[in-house]
Amino acid sequence: MSFRSFVIAILFLSIFYMGLSTAMDTDTWWHLRTGEVIVQTGAIPKTDSFSFTRAGHPWHYPSMAWLSQLQLYAVYTHLGFGGLNLWTAVMITLAFTFIYKALSGPPLLRAFMLVPAVTASGVYWAARPYMVTFVLTAAFLWILEDYRWGRTKRLIWLPLLMVLWANSHPGFTIGFLVWGAYFAAELIPWAAARLRRQPAAEAGRRTSQLALAGLGMLLAACINPAGPAVLGYTLETLSIGVLRDHIVEWQSPNFHWPSTQPFALLLLFSIGIVGASRIGLGFSDFFLLVGFGYLGLLAGRNIPAFALAAPLVLERHVQAILAQLADRFGWKPGQPLAASWIRWLHVAVVLLGLLVILVQARTHFDEEARAEYLAARYPVGAVEYLRREQPPGRLLNSYNWGGYLIWNLREYPVFTDGRTDLYGDELLEDWLALSQAQPGWPEVLERHEIDLILLEKTRRVVLALPFHGWQTLYEDEHSVLYGRAAQAE
């Protein structure tokens, strides 16, 4: 095995291994349930049937995510929860394969660029439809980087991929932002040349090609069960105040958390490397670095997009710095050892990596390990109690557990869950007022005719409920289930 093959194999085995450790998310559950509904009914849901607070209300999300929800459900049906881990790892590896192909340096430099990007992007990996956005963002970057260097054959893929994207996740708007960075980089020089009345035929041709690709993308995004209405979905979602103010992934990252430190380091590293190199920052590089850096600072869920774009910019400047060092110190990179025993050592290390991955993958298919994982994060015992005893009435549940209940407790429609686009500010504010025991919280229970309450024991209102006529029906280390006094007797 050559040194080049060894570096590539170790790089992608490491990426796959890192991706294999994450899968389940609080929202994964309702995506699975939606995929199940699509399979069972043969139709994409247009209204909500999972909650009692929004039952029958228009629900637009499945029209933009039905393909990925079907994927998730199919994987779960055939491979279980372990399969969702494998799916997530494959999607992550595929995304960084596109970024690796978009880079132009030697394998060791490409690996050096990807490692911090992989680490930074891991903050929001999960078995959710946005993994499709993760992959297609990388694919768009690869295609448009090729176009930047004069390879135009793949440009036709942008509209085709946009059809897939607009039916897999609402994050397809990121595709337009990536396209916009490269389009602006072509438009600005062309416009400047026109203002100076200089020849700009080539610049005009390239600008026109990208403009046509953008128009094709716009039309392709409308090939969707919801039609052109999908184009306004992102703005509608961003207008939800509770989402921005209280949902962690939509807030600016907290840099005191270890999970966001890799993003901070990658951002600072990018600034330092660009400043230290002697080459200018091209327009597309500027828009990618500044634009996605800003989005990452604005909302943590945008960090993975920055992590995909940053290596493309950094590699050019790192190569320039290495060239400067070579000129200054007369340094020339040596050739890797080619002894036969070194090649066999490479093979042995790769095989060992494969073995480690197989062992890790096996743990995700272990029923006992899965049960321990779920019991530590979800109200497993409370769900079993509700199934067994079936106390009547409406159930108010924790926001974080809504998705789990949608999949595992179908007898009780939920009060709320991670579908913030469905619930809107009014209902989410009711949930916050109650969970935080804000003034007027008892009226929230009365207005929604709540008979059962299932919450984390850490919620502030839990301490107040016994003093307002609520009695404990079930309690364990993580959760507590309350019923009205008449039910508990």
C-alpha positions in Angstrom: 0.0 0.0 0.0 1.4 3.4 -1.0 1.8 6.3 1.4 -0.9 8.2 -0.5 -3.4 5.3 -0.2 -2.5 4.8 3.4 -3.2 8.5 4.3 -6.5 8.4 2.4 -7.6 5.1 4.0 -6.8 6.2 7.6 -8.4 9.6 7.1 -11.8 8.2 5.9 -11.7 5.3 8.4 -11.3 7.9 11.1 -14.1 10.0 9.8 -16.4 7.0 9.5 -15.5 6.0 13.1 -16.3 9.4 14.4 -19.6 9.5 12.6 -20.5 6.0 13.9 -20.7 7.3 17.5 -23.7 9.5 17.0 -27.1 8.9 15.6 -30.2 9.4 17.8 -31.6 12.8 18.4 -34.7 14.0 20.1 -36.2 14.8 16.7 -35.2 11.5 15.1 -38.2 9.9 16.5 -40.9 12.0 14.8 -39.0 11.8 11.5 -39.3 8.0 11.8 -43.0 8.2 12.6 -43.5 10.5 9.6 -41.7 8.1 7.4 -43.9 5.3 8.7 -47.1 7.3 8.0 -45.9 7.9 4.4 -45.3 4.2 3.9 -48.6 3.1 5.5 -50.8 5.7 3.8 -48.9 6.2 0.5 -49.3 10.0 1.0 -47.2 12.8 2.4 -48.9 14.3 5.5 -50.3 17.7 5.0 -51.8 18.2 8.5 -50.6 17.3 12.0 -51.9 14.1 13.6 -49.3 13.6 16.3 -50.4 16.3 18.8 -53.7 17.4 20.3 -52.7 21.0 20.4 -52.2 21.3 16.6 -54.3 18.3 15.4 -55.6 19.0 11.9 -53.5 22.2 11.4 -51.4 22.5 8.2 -48.0 21.0 8.5 -45.6 21.9 5.7 -42.3 20.3 6.8 -42.9 16.7 5.3 -43.4 18.2 1.9 -39.7 19.3 2.0 -38.3 16.3 3.9 -40.3 13.2 2.8 -37.5 11.6 0.9 -35.1 11.6 3.8 -37.8 10.6 6.3 -38.5 7.6 4.1 -34.8 6.8 4.1 -34.6 7.0 7.9 -37.7 4.8 8.3 -36.4 2.2 5.7 -33.0 2.0 7.4 -34.6 1.6 10.8 -37.1 -1.0 9.5 -34.3 -3.2 8.1 -31.4 -2.5 10.5 -32.9 -1.0 13.6 -31.2 1.8 15.7 -27.8 0.5 14.8 -28.6 1.1 11.2 -29.3 4.7 11.9 -25.7 5.0 13.3 -24.4 3.5 10.1 -26.6 5.8 7.9 -25.2 8.8 9.8 -21.6 7.7 9.5 -22.0 7.0 5.7 -23.6 10.5 5.2 -20.7 12.2 7.1 -18.1 10.2 5.2 -19.7 11.0 1.9 -19.8 14.7 2.6 -16.1 14.9 3.4 -15.4 12.8 0.3 -16.8 15.6 -1.7 -14.7 18.2 0.2 -11.6 16.0 -0.2 -12.1 15.9 -4.0 -12.6 19.7 -4.0 -9.2 20.2 -2.5 -6.1 20.1 -4.7 -3.1 19.6 -2.4 -1.2 16.3 -1.6 -3.1 13.7 0.6 -1.3 14.7 3.8 -2.2 18.4 3.4 -5.8 17.5 2.6 -6.0 15.3 5.7 -4.6 18.2 7.7 -7.3 20.5 6.4 -10.1 18.0 7.0 -9.4 16.9 10.5 -10.3 20.2 12.2 -13.3 20.6 9.9 -14.6 17.1 10.8 -14.1 17.8 14.5 -15.9 21.2 14.3 -18.9 19.9 12.3 -19.5 17.0 14.7 -21.5 19.2 17.1 -24.8 18.6 15.2 -24.4 15.2 13.6 -27.5 13.0 14.1 -29.9 10.8 12.2 -32.0 13.6 10.9 -32.9 15.0 7.5 -30.4 17.8 7.8 -27.6 15.2 7.1 -28.8 15.4 3.5 -28.2 19.1 3.6 -24.7 18.4 5.0 -23.9 16.0 2.1 -25.4 18.3 -0.6 -23.7 21.4 0.7 -20.4 19.5 0.2 -21.4 18.4 -3.3 -22.3 21.9 -4.3 -18.9 23.2 -3.0 -17.2 20.5 -5.0 -19.1 21.3 -8.2 -18.6 25.0 -7.9 -14.9 24.7 -7.0 -14.5 22.7 -10.2 -16.3 25.5 -12.1 -14.0 28.1 -10.5 -11.0 26.4 -12.1 -12.7 26.1 -15.5 -14.2 22.6 -15.3 -17.8 23.3 -16.3 -19.3 19.9 -17.1 -20.7 19.3 -13.6 -22.6 22.6 -13.5 -25.7 20.9 -14.9 -25.9 18.8 -11.7 -26.8 21.8 -9.5 -30.5 22.0 -10.6 -30.8 18.2 -10.6 -29.4 18.0 -7.1 -31.7 20.8 -6.0 -34.7 18.7 -6.9 -33.4 16.0 -4.5 -32.5 18.6 -1.9 -35.9 20.4 -1.9 -37.6 17.1 -1.2 -35.2 16.0 1.5 -34.7 19.0 3.8 -35.7 22.7 4.1 -32.0 23.5 4.3 -31.9 23.6 0.5 -31.6 27.4 0.9 -27.9 26.8 1.8 -27.4 25.6 -1.7 -28.4 29.0 -3.0 -25.9 30.6 -0.5 -23.1 28.5 -1.8 -24.1 29.2 -5.4 -24.3 32.9 -4.5 -20.7 33.0 -3.2 -19.4 31.8 -6.5 -21.8 33.8 -8.6 -20.9 37.0 -6.8 -17.2 36.2 -7.4 -17.9 36.1 -11.2 -20.3 39.0 -11.2 -18.2 41.6 -9.5 -15.2 41.5 -11.9 -17.5 41.4 -14.9 -19.5 44.4 -13.6 -16.2 46.3 -12.8 -14.9 45.6 -16.3 -18.1 46.8 -17.9 -18.0 50.0 -15.8 -14.4 50.6 -17.1 -15.5 49.7 -20.6 -13.0 46.9 -20.8 -13.4 43.7 -22.7 -15.2 41.2 -20.5 -16.5 38.5 -22.9 -15.1 35.6 -20.9 -16.3 37.0 -17.6 -19.7 37.6 -19.1 -19.9 34.1 -20.3 -19.0 32.6 -16.9 -21.4 34.9 -15.2 -24.2 33.9 -17.6 -23.5 30.2 -17.1 -23.8 30.6 -13.3 -26.9 32.8 -13.6 -28.6 30.1 -15.7 -27.6 27.4 -13.2 -29.1 29.6 -10.4 -32.3 30.0 -12.4 -32.4 26.3 -12.9 -31.9 25.7 -9.2 -34.8 28.1 -8.4 -37.2 26.3 -10.7 -35.9 22.9 -9.5 -36.7 23.8 -5.9 -40.3 24.3 -6.8 -40.6 20.6 -8.0 -42.0 19.7 -4.7 -45.3 18.6 -3.1 -45.7 22.2 -1.8 -44.7 23.9 -5.0 -43.2 27.4 -4.9 -44.5 27.9 -1.4 -41.3 26.1 -0.2 -39.2 29.2 -1.0 -40.8 31.1 1.9 -40.5 28.3 4.4 -37.1 29.3 5.8 -38.2 32.9 6.5 -41.4 31.7 8.2 -39.4 29.4 10.5 -36.8 32.1 11.3 -39.7 34.5 12.3 -40.5 32.3 15.3 -39.2 34.2 18.3 -39.2 31.3 20.7 -37.0 29.3 18.3 -34.3 31.9 18.2 -34.5 32.7 21.9 -34.8 29.3 23.5 -33.8 26.5 21.1 -30.1 25.8 21.5 -29.3 24.9 17.9 -30.9 28.1 16.7 -28.9 30.3 19.1 -25.4 31.7 18.9 -22.9 29.0 20.0 -21.8 29.1 23.6 -18.0 28.9 23.5 -17.8 27.8 27.1 -19.1 24.4 25.9 -16.4 21.9 24.9 -18.5 20.8 21.9 -18.2 24.3 20.3 -14.5 24.8 21.0 -13.4 23.1 17.7 -15.5 25.7 15.8 -13.9 28.6 17.7 -10.4 27.2 17.0 -11.2 26.6 13.3 -12.5 30.1 12.9 -9.5 31.6 14.6 -7.2 29.3 12.7 -8.8 30.5 9.4 -8.3 34.2 10.3 -4.7 33.5 11.3 -3.8 31.5 8.2 -5.4 33.9 5.8 -3.6 36.8 7.5 -0.2 35.1 7.5 -0.2 34.1 3.8 0.9 36.5 1.1 -1.8 35.7 -1.4 -5.0 37.8 -1.7 -8.4 36.5 -0.6 -10.5 35.8 -3.7 -14.1 36.9 -3.8 -15.5 33.4 -3.5 -13.2 32.6 -0.6 -14.2 35.8 1.1 -17.9 35.1 0.8 -17.5 31.5 1.9 -15.3 32.3 4.9 -17.1 35.5 6.0 -20.6 34.4 5.0 -20.6 31.0 6.6 -18.5 32.2 9.5 -21.2 34.8 10.3 -24.0 32.2 10.0 -22.1 29.9 12.3 -21.8 32.7 14.9 -25.5 33.5 14.4 -26.8 30.0 15.0 -25.0 26.8 16.1 -26.8 24.7 13.6 -24.9 26.5 10.8 -21.5 25.5 12.1 -21.3 22.3 9.9 -21.7 24.5 6.8 -18.7 26.6 7.8 -16.7 23.5 8.6 -17.3 22.2 5.0 -16.4 25.5 3.4 -13.3 26.5 5.5 -10.9 23.8 4.2 -11.3 25.0 0.6 -10.1 28.5 1.6 -7.5 27.4 4.1 -5.7 24.9 1.8 -4.8 27.6 -0.7 -3.3 29.8 2.0 -1.5 27.0 3.8 0.1 26.0 0.5 1.2 29.6 0.0 2.7 29.6 3.5 4.5 26.3 2.9 5.9 27.7 -0.3 7.1 30.8 1.6 8.9 28.6 4.2 10.4 26.4 1.5 11.9 29.5 -0.3 13.1 31.0 3.0 14.8 27.9 4.5 15.6 25.9 1.3 13.3 23.1 2.6 12.1 20.4 0.3 9.6 17.8 1.3 11.2 14.3 1.3 9.8 11.3 -0.4 7.9 8.8 1.8 9.7 5.6 2.6 9.0 2.9 0.0 10.5 -0.1 1.8 8.3 -3.2 1.5 7.9 -3.6 5.3 6.5 0.0 5.5 3.9 -0.9 2.9 2.9 -3.9 4.9 2.8 -1.8 8.0 0.3 0.5 6.2 -1.9 -2.4 5.4 -1.8 -3.7 9.0 -2.8 -0.3 10.4 -5.7 0.0 7.9 -6.9 -3.5 8.8 -6.7 -2.7 12.5 -8.8 0.4 11.8 -11.4 -1.7 10.0 -11.5 -4.1 13.0 -12.0 -1.2 15.5 -14.9 0.1 13.3 -16.5 -3.3 13.2 -16.3 -3.7 17.0 -17.7 -0.2 17.4 -20.5 -0.9 14.9 -21.4 -4.1 16.7 -22.0 -2.2 20.0 -24.8 -0.2 18.3 -26.7 -3.4 17.5 -26.5 -4.6 21.0 -30.0 -4.6 22.6 -28.8 -4.2 26.2 -26.5 -1.3 25.3 -29.4 0.4 23.4 -31.7 0.0 26.3 -29.2 1.6 28.7 -28.7 4.5 26.2 -32.5 5.1 26.0 -33.1 4.8 29.7 -30.5 7.5 30.4 -32.1 10.0 28.1 -35.8 9.3 27.8 -38.8 8.5 30.1 -38.7 4.8 29.4 -40.3 3.8 32.7 -43.0 6.4 32.6 -44.0 5.3 29.1 -44.3 1.7 30.3 -46.5 2.9 33.2 -48.7 4.9 30.8 -49.1 1.9 28.5 -49.9 -0.4 31.3 -52.2 1.8 33.4 -53.6 4.0 30.6 -54.9 6.9 32.9 -57.3 9.0 30.8 -56.9 12.5 29.7 -54.6 14.8 27.8 -50.9 14.5 28.5 -48.6 17.6 28.8 -45.1 16.4 28.0 -41.6 17.9 28.0 -40.6 19.5 24.7 -37.4 17.4 24.6 -39.4 14.2 24.9 -42.1 14.9 22.4 -40.5 13.1 19.5 -39.8 10.0 21.7 -43.4 9.9 22.8 -44.7 10.3 19.2 -42.8 7.1 18.3 -43.2 5.2 21.5 -46.5 6.3 23.1 -49.1 6.6 20.3 -52.0 6.3 22.6 -51.4 9.8 23.9 -51.0 12.7 21.4 -48.3 15.1 22.5 -48.6 18.7 23.7 -45.5 19.8 21.9 -42.3 18.5 20.4 -39.4 19.6 18.2 -41.6 20.7 15.3 -41.3 24.4 16.1 -42.6 25.4 12.7 -45.9 23.7 13.5 -46.4 25.1 17.0 -45.4 28.7 16.6 -44.7 31.3 19.3 -48.1 31.2 21.0 -48.1 27.5 22.0 -44.3 27.4 22.6 -44.6 30.3 25.0 -47.3 28.4 26.8 -44.9 25.5 27.2 -42.1 27.8 28.5 -44.4 29.6 30.9 -45.5 26.3 32.4 -42.1 24.6 32.5 -40.5 27.6 34.1 -43.4 28.1 36.5 -43.9 31.7 35.3 -46.9 33.7 36.6 -50.2 32.3 35.2 -48.9 28.8 34.6 -51.9 27.1 36.2 -54.1 28.9 33.7 -52.1 27.2 30.9 -53.1 23.8 32.2 -56.7 24.8 32.5 -56.8 26.3 29.0 -55.4 23.2 27.4 -57.5 20.9 29.6 -54.4 19.0 30.8 -55.0 15.8 33.0 -51.5 14.3 33.0 -48.0 15.9 33.1 -44.8 14.1 32.2 -41.6 16.2 32.8 -38.0 16.0 33.7 -37.5 16.2 37.5 -35.3 19.2 37.0 -38.1 21.4 35.7 -39.0 24.3 38.0 -42.7 23.7 37.9 -42.2 20.1 39.3 -41.8 21.5 42.8 -45.0 23.6 42.6 -47.4 21.0 41.1 -48.1 19.1 44.4 -49.3 22.3 45.9 -51.9 22.8 43.1 -53.8 19.6 43.3 -51.4 17.3 41.4 -50.3 13.9 42.7 -47.4 11.7 41.6 -48.4 8.7 39.5 -44.9 7.5 38.6 -41.4 8.7 39.4 -37.9 7.5 38.7 -34.4 9.0 38.5 -35.1 11.2 35.5 -38.8 11.7 35.1 -42.0 12.3 37.1 -45.6 11.7 35.9 -48.4 13.7 37.6 -52.1 13.3 37.5 -54.9 15.3 38.9 -55.9 14.4 42.4 -59.1 12.7 41.3 -57.2 10.4 38.9 -54.6 9.5 41.5 -57.1 8.3 44.0 
